[in-house]
Every structure is written in C-alpha cells, then in structure tokens.
C-alpha cells in the first residue's frame, strides 16, 4: 500500500483551453411586463395609419360627395341648447369602412373604435354609440339612394362607367327571421288574440307617461310592436294565398310572425331558408354596380324589368345591352327589352326541351312529346310514334304565337298499347297536339341572334362580371345574413354593402393607382 507522501506514478498534464469548473450563478434576470399598471400615452392621430390606408381614401371620397341630405332630419341648432349631432360625413365613412372590413354590426363598430387603427383615425379617438350607428343605417333611405347615385356620377366622370353592357344577376341573402317563426293562419290568429289582450292590459303608454317607469313603457311598446307584426303577417298571408290556385295550397301557406316579408327560398347549396332575393346590375367595363334592389320572390323571372328601371333611375339612361342567365330569359323579358330598345343577351331553353318538360309535368312520356309527331304537309295531318293519324282541328293563337292543333281518334288512343305513356288522361277524347307554326317576332329574332358566335361569346363573359359583386358583398363585406328585419331595412343594408363595393372600386382604380404609378 502506498503512503500518503508518495508521488503519483504518472502526472496528467492540463489540456490547454479546457474550461474549469463553472462558477456559482444566481437567479436568471428576465424582463417581464406589468399589465396591472396604468400609463399615459401620447398618440398622434395622423400617424395611426399609413398614407395609403383605405380609411383616408374613404374619408376623402365622402368629403367630395354631398351628404347634407343626411342632416335634414336633425333638430340641433348652433347657439341653442342641446347636444350637437355627429357629422354625417363621419357616420357614412364609418359604415363604409366597417363593411369594407366585413363588419356589419353596429355594436362591433363601437367596440372596435377603441382599438382598431382605421376606426380610431376616422373617429379621432372618439367612440360613436351603437344606437346612433344603427339608427343612421336604416333612417335615411332617400339620402342613401342619392349618395349612391352621386358616386355613380363621379365614377362615370372618371371614365369607369359606360352602360354599354350591363350584366345582371340575383343572389339569395338570409333574412333575420328563423325557420321556426313561420306559422299558418290558425296559429297567427291565436297569437294575435293574445297580443291584443296584452296590449289592452298594459293600456296606452302615451296617456300615462308620467306614471310609468322606463321599463314598463318599454314593455308596453314591445307588446304593441308584436301585435302590429302579427297583424302584418296575416296581411302577407292573405296576399300569398291570393296567388295560389288550389285550396290545399292555400291552406299550406305559412308566414313568419317576426319578419312577415321574408320568404323561404332555396339557396345554391340546397338549403331552404328565410331570405330575400338581391338583384344586382353591374357595368361590364370596370365591374361597377349600377343598380340594386331587393325582391321577396325567389324566382328571377319577373325581376329584370324592375332592375333596368332602377339602373335608368340611377344613371339617367337605359343600358345599351343587358346580359342575364336563363332565370331571367323568358318571353316577357324578351318582348319588354325589345320594346325599350335594350339588346338582351341570355340563355333561352330549346323549345324541344321545354316541350318535353311540360309533357312530363302532365304525365306524358317525353318520347311522345309533340316534336316526335311527324307532319304530312300534303294532307295536313300528323303521324304519332305508333303510326296513328291525327287530323287537323284548328289554329290557335297564344301570346302572339300561332299554333296548329291536331287531334287523334278516341278509339285509336284507347286501343293503343302506348296509351298510358302518350295519353294518360281522357284517352276516349283522343290525344291533342299543338305544333308551333309561327313564333312571336321578338322571340324568333332573339333565337336567331343567340345562334350567332358573337352573342355566345358575350354570354360566356356574364359569370365573371355578374357573379363577382355577389360573392364580394357576401364574403368581403359580411352580408350573408341581414342584420335588420323587414324588406325596406334589408334593402338599405344591401345598398350600404353595394355602396361600399363601389367605393372600393374607386379606391382601387382612382385613388391608389396614381400612388402605385408614382413609386414605379
């Protein structure tokens, strides 16, 4: 065993650069934040947003337009007692900016004015009450329409509007009413009786204003408004029943008791929801919306001529050409456009296809539609697919179309093996077939025009132009569902969204384009 004083047999040399033992460390020093403190900040409002921010463009554009019509109902006067009203220029700018950000709620605008830079800049770090914003949106229909028209005039002056070609389309937008609010007549009358009883129990709030609390007055007002809505719902129900033919169809009619003007409509994804039909006309040049109105009819068939009237009212003249899809292309619209000297481009179904569909609706197999009957001009008779003869019966005129009608013998139809497919109703009378001899002049000219390659090329451009604003107001401006109730107020909200769309077209094409050109 080695002693304590013995030298080590082999000493290990120290390696250069090798660290020695780490010195002892204290607690790591970190910088944290204190969110419980109160601080004062200096904010220069002009520097909240950059020079090319769209809030500046909106403020500048609204300043160019005359918004004095919005101020006509105001009763506040300089030099007299009373709180000053908000400048209409500010309220218009706030709503346009909000819709451009996809915000359609007045409460959300009020909340975001506390921190969102664009709204902070527009409001100068002040906040506008959501009550003020909500009332302003729906209380100035005439002023809003005039503002929309003014903007069209400005866009036309900038060369962004020509009306040489207008694309028109409709889109369904959900109403505030729920599907479960739709009632039949019996239920509506029961609810009306209850509402009247409640109103009678509460009495007339205007006669006892001094003795009522604000809560009681609000309850009485709500009861009275509910009674009025149910009464309006019954009126709408009677109007809808008048359009029905069968008694069973009339009894099946239902109306929403919270929003009587809303209608159940089928949307593109197949859902049946309470909705309105937004009709939007767009100039093909720079995709500027030139006309907008709301309809409570799910079909587009009768909406084209009202849409053209709105365009003429806004722009001061009719468009030279209007392009629509098959939902608008029908005999009435073709004749009306020809009478107004508007060139209509559309998709008219083939007569053979329409005839086959009509036959199927009455139980006749499409294989036995009129186009499958052969006419013998020498004897002026028809040969049916089974080889039987139909004799000439008479000429018939319907909506300026001239038809030749032929009828088979009842004995032939009754003994025919194809009777269930060809003549399912009253075979003893014989099958009657109408053959178009001469089509209405305007419709015939339209068919001839749509057979040309140039017209077909124009029609193919429709979807790119007409459907873009529809998608924009729904996706970018957040108008998939109206925030307000009733067709009048919903129509104004639609107008705000379309106004915002046109403002953004001006920002893109007129306000920002010079900035981009200056930096390149």
C-alpha positions as CSV (number, residue, x, y, z in Angstrom):
1,X,0.0,0.0,0.0
2,X,1.3,3.5,-1.0
3,X,2.0,6.0,1.7
4,X,0.3,9.4,1.9
5,X,3.5,11.2,0.9
6,X,4.2,9.0,-2.2
7,X,4.5,10.8,-5.6
8,X,1.9,9.9,-8.2
9,X,3.3,7.4,-10.7
10,X,2.1,9.4,-13.8
11,X,1.0,13.1,-13.7
12,X,-1.7,14.0,-16.3
13,X,-0.8,17.3,-18.0
14,X,-3.5,20.0,-18.2
15,X,-5.1,20.5,-21.6
16,X,-5.0,24.0,-23.0
17,X,-8.4,25.7,-23.5
18,X,-10.3,23.2,-21.3
19,X,-12.8,25.1,-19.0
20,X,-12.5,24.8,-15.4
21,X,-15.4,24.3,-13.0
22,X,-18.4,26.7,-13.6
23,X,-18.7,29.4,-11.1
24,X,-21.9,29.5,-9.0
25,X,-24.7,31.6,-10.6
26,X,-27.6,33.4,-9.2
27,X,-31.2,33.6,-10.5
28,X,-31.6,34.5,-14.2
29,X,-32.6,38.1,-14.8
30,X,-35.6,38.4,-17.2
31,X,-37.6,41.3,-18.4
32,X,-41.4,40.9,-17.9
33,X,-44.4,43.1,-18.5
34,X,-46.8,44.5,-15.9
35,X,-50.4,44.6,-17.2
36,X,-51.8,45.9,-13.9
37,X,-50.3,49.3,-14.2
38,X,-51.9,52.5,-15.6
39,X,-50.0,54.6,-18.1
40,X,-50.5,57.7,-20.1
41,X,-49.6,57.6,-23.8
42,X,-49.1,60.4,-26.3
43,X,-50.9,59.5,-29.6
44,X,-50.6,61.5,-32.8
45,X,-53.8,60.5,-34.6
46,X,-52.5,61.3,-38.1
47,X,-49.8,58.7,-37.6
48,X,-52.2,55.9,-36.6
49,X,-52.5,54.7,-40.2
50,X,-50.1,55.0,-43.2
51,X,-50.7,57.4,-46.1
52,X,-52.1,54.8,-48.4
53,X,-54.6,53.4,-45.8
54,X,-58.1,53.0,-47.2
55,X,-59.7,54.9,-44.3
56,X,-58.0,58.1,-45.7
57,X,-59.4,57.3,-49.2
58,X,-62.9,56.7,-47.8
59,X,-62.8,60.0,-45.8
60,X,-61.6,61.9,-48.9
61,X,-64.2,60.4,-51.2
62,X,-67.1,61.0,-48.8
63,X,-65.9,64.6,-48.5
64,X,-66.3,65.0,-52.2
65,X,-69.9,63.9,-52.1
66,X,-72.8,65.9,-50.8
67,X,-74.1,64.3,-47.6
68,X,-76.2,67.2,-46.5
69,X,-79.4,65.3,-47.1
70,X,-78.5,63.0,-44.2
71,X,-78.6,66.1,-41.9
72,X,-82.0,67.3,-42.9
73,X,-83.9,65.5,-40.1
74,X,-81.5,66.9,-37.4
75,X,-83.1,69.4,-35.0
76,X,-80.0,70.6,-33.2
77,X,-79.1,74.2,-33.9
78,X,-76.0,76.3,-33.2
79,X,-76.5,78.8,-30.4
80,X,-79.3,76.9,-28.8
81,X,-79.4,74.3,-26.0
82,X,-78.9,70.7,-26.9
83,X,-76.1,68.3,-27.7
84,X,-74.5,68.5,-31.2
85,X,-75.2,65.7,-33.6
86,X,-72.5,63.6,-35.3
87,X,-71.3,64.8,-38.7
88,X,-73.0,62.7,-41.4
89,X,-69.7,62.6,-43.2
90,X,-68.2,60.7,-40.2
91,X,-71.1,58.3,-39.9
92,X,-71.1,57.5,-43.6
93,X,-67.4,56.9,-43.6
94,X,-67.6,54.6,-40.5
95,X,-70.3,52.4,-42.1
96,X,-68.4,52.2,-45.4
97,X,-65.1,51.4,-43.7
98,X,-66.9,48.8,-41.5
99,X,-68.5,47.0,-44.4
100,X,-65.1,47.0,-46.2
101,X,-63.7,45.2,-43.2
102,X,-66.6,42.7,-43.2
103,X,-68.2,44.3,-40.1
104,X,-72.0,44.7,-40.3
105,X,-72.8,45.0,-36.6
106,X,-73.2,48.5,-35.0
107,X,-72.1,47.1,-31.6
108,X,-68.9,45.7,-33.2
109,X,-68.1,49.1,-34.8
110,X,-68.5,50.8,-31.4
111,X,-66.2,48.2,-29.7
112,X,-63.5,48.3,-32.4
113,X,-63.4,52.1,-32.3
114,X,-61.5,51.7,-29.1
115,X,-58.5,50.0,-30.7
116,X,-58.8,49.4,-34.5
117,X,-56.4,52.0,-36.2
118,X,-58.7,52.8,-39.2
119,X,-61.7,53.4,-37.0
120,X,-59.6,55.3,-34.4
121,X,-58.4,57.6,-37.2
122,X,-61.8,58.2,-38.6
123,X,-63.3,58.9,-35.2
124,X,-60.4,60.9,-33.9
125,X,-60.1,58.6,-30.9
126,X,-63.7,59.1,-30.0
127,X,-66.4,56.5,-29.9
128,X,-69.9,56.6,-31.5
129,X,-72.7,54.9,-29.8
130,X,-74.1,51.7,-31.5
131,X,-77.6,53.2,-31.1
132,X,-76.5,56.2,-33.2
133,X,-74.9,54.0,-35.8
134,X,-77.8,51.5,-36.0
135,X,-80.4,54.3,-36.4
136,X,-78.3,56.0,-39.1
137,X,-78.1,52.9,-41.2
138,X,-81.8,52.5,-41.7
139,X,-83.3,56.0,-41.3
140,X,-82.0,57.7,-44.5
141,X,-83.3,55.8,-47.5
142,X,-83.6,58.7,-49.8
143,X,-80.3,60.2,-48.8
144,X,-78.5,56.9,-49.2
145,X,-80.0,56.4,-52.7
146,X,-78.9,59.9,-53.7
147,X,-75.4,59.2,-52.3
148,X,-75.2,56.0,-54.4
149,X,-76.3,58.0,-57.5
150,X,-73.7,60.7,-56.8
151,X,-70.9,58.1,-56.6
152,X,-72.0,56.7,-60.0
153,X,-71.8,60.2,-61.5
154,X,-68.3,60.5,-60.1
155,X,-67.2,57.1,-61.5
156,X,-68.7,58.0,-64.8
157,X,-66.7,61.3,-64.8
158,X,-63.6,59.2,-64.1
159,X,-64.3,57.1,-67.2
160,X,-65.2,53.9,-65.2
161,X,-68.8,53.7,-66.3
162,X,-70.3,53.5,-69.8
163,X,-73.5,51.4,-69.6
164,X,-72.7,49.9,-73.0
165,X,-73.0,46.4,-71.5
166,X,-74.6,45.6,-68.1
167,X,-74.5,42.1,-66.5
168,X,-77.4,41.3,-64.2
169,X,-77.8,38.6,-61.6
170,X,-79.7,37.7,-58.5
171,X,-78.5,36.1,-55.2
172,X,-80.3,34.9,-52.1
173,X,-79.4,36.5,-48.8
174,X,-80.7,35.2,-45.5
175,X,-83.2,37.2,-43.5
176,X,-83.1,37.7,-39.7
177,X,-86.2,35.5,-39.3
178,X,-85.7,31.9,-38.3
179,X,-87.4,28.9,-40.0
180,X,-89.3,28.2,-36.8
181,X,-91.1,31.5,-36.9
182,X,-93.3,30.6,-39.8
183,X,-96.9,30.0,-38.9
184,X,-100.2,29.1,-40.5
185,X,-103.3,31.2,-40.3
186,X,-104.8,29.4,-37.3
187,X,-101.7,29.9,-35.1
188,X,-101.3,33.5,-36.3
189,X,-104.8,34.4,-35.2
190,X,-104.3,32.8,-31.8
191,X,-101.1,34.8,-31.3
192,X,-102.8,37.9,-32.4
193,X,-105.6,37.5,-29.9
194,X,-103.0,37.0,-27.1
195,X,-101.1,40.1,-28.3
196,X,-104.2,42.2,-28.3
197,X,-105.1,41.1,-24.7
198,X,-101.6,42.0,-23.5
199,X,-101.8,45.5,-25.2
200,X,-105.2,46.1,-23.6
201,X,-104.0,45.1,-20.1
202,X,-101.0,47.5,-20.4
203,X,-103.1,50.3,-21.7
204,X,-101.9,53.2,-23.8
205,X,-98.4,54.3,-22.7
206,X,-98.8,57.7,-24.2
207,X,-101.8,58.5,-21.9
208,X,-99.9,57.7,-18.7
209,X,-96.3,58.6,-19.5
210,X,-95.9,60.4,-16.2
211,X,-96.8,57.4,-14.1
212,X,-94.8,54.7,-15.9
213,X,-91.3,53.6,-15.4
214,X,-89.0,53.3,-18.4
215,X,-89.1,49.5,-18.1
216,X,-93.0,49.5,-18.1
217,X,-93.0,51.9,-21.1
218,X,-90.6,49.6,-23.0
219,X,-92.7,46.5,-22.2
220,X,-95.8,48.3,-23.5
221,X,-94.1,49.4,-26.6
222,X,-92.7,45.9,-27.3
223,X,-96.2,44.4,-26.9
224,X,-97.7,46.9,-29.3
225,X,-95.0,46.2,-31.9
226,X,-95.6,42.5,-31.6
227,X,-99.3,42.9,-32.2
228,X,-98.5,45.1,-35.3
229,X,-96.1,42.4,-36.6
230,X,-98.7,39.6,-36.3
231,X,-101.3,41.8,-38.0
232,X,-98.8,42.4,-40.8
233,X,-98.1,38.7,-41.0
234,X,-101.8,38.0,-41.5
235,X,-101.9,40.6,-44.3
236,X,-99.0,39.0,-46.0
237,X,-100.5,35.5,-45.6
238,X,-103.7,36.7,-47.4
239,X,-101.7,38.2,-50.2
240,X,-99.7,34.9,-50.7
241,X,-102.9,32.9,-50.7
242,X,-104.3,35.0,-53.5
243,X,-101.5,33.7,-55.8
244,X,-102.4,30.1,-55.1
245,X,-105.0,28.2,-57.1
246,X,-105.9,25.0,-55.1
247,X,-107.5,25.1,-51.7
248,X,-104.8,22.7,-50.4
249,X,-102.0,25.0,-51.5
250,X,-103.8,28.0,-49.9
251,X,-104.1,26.2,-46.5
252,X,-100.4,25.2,-46.6
253,X,-99.2,28.9,-46.9
254,X,-97.1,30.0,-43.9
255,X,-95.6,33.4,-42.9
256,X,-93.0,34.5,-40.4
257,X,-94.6,36.3,-37.5
258,X,-91.3,38.1,-36.7
259,X,-90.5,39.2,-40.2
260,X,-93.6,38.8,-42.4
261,X,-92.0,39.9,-45.6
262,X,-89.3,37.2,-45.6
263,X,-89.8,34.2,-47.8
264,X,-88.5,30.6,-47.7
265,X,-86.0,30.4,-50.6
266,X,-83.7,27.7,-51.9
267,X,-80.0,28.7,-51.8
268,X,-77.2,27.4,-54.0
269,X,-76.2,24.8,-51.5
270,X,-79.7,23.4,-51.4
271,X,-80.8,24.8,-48.1
272,X,-84.3,26.3,-47.7
273,X,-84.0,29.4,-45.5
274,X,-85.9,32.6,-44.9
275,X,-84.4,35.0,-47.4
276,X,-84.6,37.9,-49.8
277,X,-83.6,37.9,-53.4
278,X,-80.9,40.6,-54.0
279,X,-80.9,41.9,-57.6
280,X,-77.6,43.5,-58.7
281,X,-76.7,45.1,-62.1
282,X,-73.0,45.5,-62.9
283,X,-71.4,47.5,-65.6
284,X,-69.1,45.2,-67.6
285,X,-66.3,47.7,-68.0
286,X,-64.8,48.0,-64.5
287,X,-67.4,45.9,-62.6
288,X,-69.2,48.9,-61.1
289,X,-72.6,48.2,-59.6
290,X,-75.1,50.5,-61.3
291,X,-78.4,49.2,-59.8
292,X,-79.5,47.2,-56.8
293,X,-82.9,46.3,-55.3
294,X,-84.4,43.7,-53.1
295,X,-87.2,41.2,-54.0
296,X,-89.3,38.9,-51.9
297,X,-89.8,36.5,-54.8
298,X,-87.4,33.5,-55.1
299,X,-87.8,33.4,-58.9
300,X,-85.8,35.8,-61.0
301,X,-88.2,35.7,-63.9
302,X,-90.0,39.0,-63.1
303,X,-87.1,40.9,-61.7
304,X,-85.3,42.1,-64.9
305,X,-87.5,45.0,-65.9
306,X,-87.6,46.4,-62.4
307,X,-83.8,46.1,-62.3
308,X,-83.5,48.0,-65.6
309,X,-85.8,50.7,-64.2
310,X,-83.5,51.1,-61.2
311,X,-80.5,51.4,-63.5
312,X,-82.2,54.1,-65.5
313,X,-83.2,56.0,-62.4
314,X,-79.6,55.9,-61.0
315,X,-77.7,56.6,-64.2
316,X,-80.3,58.7,-66.1
317,X,-80.5,56.3,-69.1
318,X,-81.1,52.7,-70.0
319,X,-78.1,50.4,-70.7
320,X,-77.5,49.6,-74.3
321,X,-77.1,45.9,-73.7
322,X,-78.0,43.6,-70.7
323,X,-76.7,40.1,-70.2
324,X,-78.6,37.6,-68.0
325,X,-78.8,33.9,-67.3
326,X,-81.6,31.5,-68.0
327,X,-83.6,32.5,-64.9
328,X,-84.3,35.9,-66.5
329,X,-84.6,34.8,-70.1
330,X,-88.3,34.4,-70.8
331,X,-90.8,35.6,-73.4
332,X,-92.0,38.6,-71.3
333,X,-88.5,39.9,-70.8
334,X,-87.5,39.4,-74.4
335,X,-90.5,41.4,-75.6
336,X,-90.1,44.1,-73.0
337,X,-86.4,44.6,-73.8
338,X,-87.2,44.8,-77.5
339,X,-89.8,47.5,-76.7
340,X,-87.3,49.5,-74.7
341,X,-84.6,49.1,-77.3
342,X,-82.3,47.2,-74.9
343,X,-80.2,44.5,-76.5
344,X,-80.9,41.3,-74.4
345,X,-78.3,38.5,-74.3
346,X,-79.4,35.4,-72.5
347,X,-79.9,31.7,-72.4
348,X,-83.3,30.6,-73.8
349,X,-84.1,26.9,-73.4
350,X,-84.5,24.9,-76.5
351,X,-88.3,24.6,-77.4
352,X,-88.0,20.8,-77.7
353,X,-86.5,20.6,-74.1
354,X,-89.3,22.8,-72.8
355,X,-91.9,20.8,-74.5
356,X,-90.5,17.5,-73.1
357,X,-90.5,19.0,-69.6
358,X,-94.1,20.2,-70.0
359,X,-95.2,16.8,-71.1
360,X,-93.5,15.1,-68.2
361,X,-95.3,17.5,-65.8
362,X,-98.7,16.3,-67.1
363,X,-97.7,12.6,-67.0
364,X,-96.8,12.2,-70.7
365,X,-93.6,10.3,-71.5
366,X,-91.1,12.7,-73.2
367,X,-90.8,10.2,-76.0
368,X,-94.3,11.2,-77.0
369,X,-93.7,15.0,-76.9
370,X,-95.0,17.0,-79.9
371,X,-91.6,17.1,-81.6
372,X,-91.9,13.3,-82.1
373,X,-95.0,13.6,-84.2
374,X,-94.4,13.8,-88.0
375,X,-96.5,16.3,-90.1
376,X,-97.7,15.4,-93.5
377,X,-98.0,18.7,-95.3
378,X,-99.9,17.3,-98.3
379,X,-102.8,16.0,-96.2
380,X,-102.2,18.4,-93.2
381,X,-102.2,15.5,-90.7
382,X,-99.8,14.2,-88.0
383,X,-98.5,10.7,-87.6
384,X,-97.9,9.7,-84.0
385,X,-95.0,7.4,-82.9
386,X,-97.4,4.5,-83.0
387,X,-98.4,5.2,-86.6
388,X,-101.9,6.6,-86.0
389,X,-103.2,9.7,-87.8
390,X,-104.1,13.0,-86.0
391,X,-106.5,15.2,-88.1
392,X,-106.2,19.0,-88.2
393,X,-108.5,20.6,-85.7
394,X,-108.0,24.3,-85.7
395,X,-105.5,27.2,-85.5
396,X,-104.8,28.7,-82.1
397,X,-103.1,32.0,-81.1
398,X,-101.4,32.3,-77.7
399,X,-99.2,35.2,-76.7
400,X,-98.7,36.2,-80.3
401,X,-97.6,32.7,-81.2
402,X,-99.6,30.8,-83.8
403,X,-100.2,27.1,-83.4
404,X,-101.8,24.3,-85.4
405,X,-103.8,21.8,-83.3
406,X,-104.4,18.2,-84.3
407,X,-106.5,15.5,-82.5
408,X,-106.4,11.7,-82.7
409,X,-109.5,9.5,-82.7
410,X,-110.5,8.4,-79.2
411,X,-110.9,4.8,-80.4
412,X,-107.3,4.7,-81.7
413,X,-105.9,6.1,-78.4
414,X,-108.0,3.7,-76.3
415,X,-106.8,0.6,-78.2
416,X,-103.1,1.8,-78.4
417,X,-100.5,-0.1,-76.4
418,X,-98.8,3.2,-75.7
419,X,-101.9,4.9,-74.3
420,X,-100.5,5.1,-70.7
421,X,-97.4,6.9,-71.9
422,X,-98.9,9.0,-74.6
423,X,-102.5,9.8,-73.5
424,X,-102.8,9.1,-69.8
425,X,-105.7,11.5,-69.2
426,X,-109.1,11.0,-71.0
427,X,-107.9,8.7,-73.8
428,X,-111.5,8.4,-75.0
429,X,-111.2,12.0,-76.3
430,X,-108.1,11.3,-78.3
431,X,-104.6,12.9,-77.9
432,X,-104.4,16.5,-79.0
433,X,-101.1,18.0,-80.1
434,X,-100.2,21.7,-80.8
435,X,-97.5,22.4,-83.4
436,X,-95.8,25.8,-83.4
437,X,-96.5,27.4,-86.8
438,X,-95.1,30.9,-86.3
439,X,-93.3,32.2,-83.2
440,X,-93.6,35.7,-81.9
441,X,-91.4,38.0,-83.9
442,X,-89.3,39.3,-81.0
443,X,-88.6,35.8,-79.6
444,X,-87.8,34.5,-83.1
445,X,-85.3,37.3,-83.6
446,X,-83.8,36.6,-80.2
447,X,-83.3,32.9,-81.0
448,X,-81.6,33.9,-84.3
449,X,-79.3,36.4,-82.5
450,X,-78.3,33.8,-79.8
451,X,-77.3,31.3,-82.5
452,X,-74.5,33.7,-83.6
453,X,-71.0,33.1,-82.3
454,X,-70.6,36.8,-81.2
455,X,-73.7,36.6,-78.9
456,X,-72.5,33.3,-77.4
457,X,-69.1,34.9,-76.7
458,X,-70.7,37.8,-74.9
459,X,-72.9,35.5,-72.8
460,X,-69.8,33.5,-71.7
461,X,-68.5,36.7,-70.0
462,X,-71.6,37.0,-67.8
463,X,-70.5,34.9,-64.9
464,X,-67.1,36.6,-64.5
465,X,-68.7,40.0,-64.2
466,X,-72.2,39.5,-62.8
467,X,-71.3,37.0,-60.1
468,X,-68.2,38.8,-58.8
469,X,-70.2,41.5,-56.8
470,X,-72.5,38.9,-55.4
471,X,-69.5,37.0,-54.0
472,X,-67.8,40.2,-52.8
473,X,-70.7,41.6,-50.8
474,X,-71.1,38.2,-49.1
475,X,-67.5,37.2,-48.5
476,X,-65.7,40.5,-48.1
477,X,-68.5,42.7,-46.7
478,X,-70.1,40.0,-44.5
479,X,-73.6,40.2,-45.9
480,X,-74.5,36.6,-45.9
481,X,-77.3,37.4,-43.4
482,X,-79.1,40.7,-42.9
483,X,-78.7,42.4,-39.6
484,X,-82.1,44.1,-39.8
485,X,-85.6,43.0,-40.2
486,X,-88.1,43.8,-42.9
487,X,-87.6,44.2,-46.7
488,X,-87.3,48.0,-46.5
489,X,-84.5,48.0,-43.9
490,X,-82.8,44.9,-45.5
491,X,-82.8,46.8,-48.8
492,X,-81.0,49.7,-47.2
493,X,-78.4,47.3,-45.7
494,X,-77.9,45.9,-49.2
495,X,-77.5,49.4,-50.6
496,X,-74.8,50.1,-47.9
497,X,-72.9,47.0,-49.0
498,X,-73.1,47.9,-52.7
499,X,-72.1,51.5,-52.0
500,X,-69.0,50.1,-50.1
501,X,-68.2,47.9,-53.1
502,X,-68.3,50.9,-55.5
503,X,-66.2,52.9,-53.1
504,X,-63.6,50.2,-53.0
505,X,-63.6,50.2,-56.9
506,X,-62.9,53.9,-56.8
507,X,-60.1,53.4,-54.2
508,X,-58.5,50.7,-56.3
509,X,-58.9,52.4,-59.7
510,X,-58.7,56.1,-58.9
511,X,-57.1,56.7,-55.6
512,X,-54.4,54.1,-55.3
513,X,-53.4,53.8,-59.0
514,X,-51.6,57.2,-59.1
515,X,-49.7,56.2,-55.9
516,X,-48.6,52.9,-57.4
517,X,-47.5,54.7,-60.6
518,X,-45.5,57.3,-58.7
519,X,-43.5,54.6,-56.9
520,X,-42.7,52.6,-60.1
